[in-house]
């Protein structure tokens, strides 16, 4: 899973997008979905979030795109509060946990 901050203009050479596409291809993902996250009414930073999911392969690849966001950790205050990046990462790994991880119980 990747969490990245985007601005509205193309700066050329989007490394985040290239990395996401690399892993989606390597994992054999066959399905792409894109959906905006609900905007929290109390948020006034002018940013929004789009969740892109590449699925259907050996492992999913998710990208949280923070549009017009500042360089802050989402959900920690001072920036985008539409989602909590720490919880999103944990939820992703809980959902995709392989049962063969020794010593880990969830």
TAQUIGI-V371429 format. One line per field, one symbol per residue. ss: DSSP state (~ for helix, > for strand, _ for the rest). phi: phi as a letter, one per 40 degrees, with the letter a starting at -180 (. if undefined). psi: psi as a letter, one per 20 degrees, with the letter a starting at -180 (. if undefined). A space follows every 10 residues. Layout:
ss: ???
phi: ???
psi: ???
This chain:
ss: _>>>>>____ ____~~~~~~ ~~~~~~____ >>>>>>____ _______>>> >>>>>_____ >>>>>>>___ __________ ____~~~~~~ ~~~~~_____ ______
phi: .bbbcbbcbc cggccccccc cdcccccgcb bbbaaccdcc dccbcgbabb bbbbbgbcac bbbccccfcc cbcdgcggac bcabcccccc cccccbcccc ccgbbb
psi: qppqpqriqp jpmnhggggg hghgghikpi ppqppqqppp hipjijrrpp opporjbhqq pqpooopkqr mropiiqjbp jhrohghggg hghghjppij opjpp.
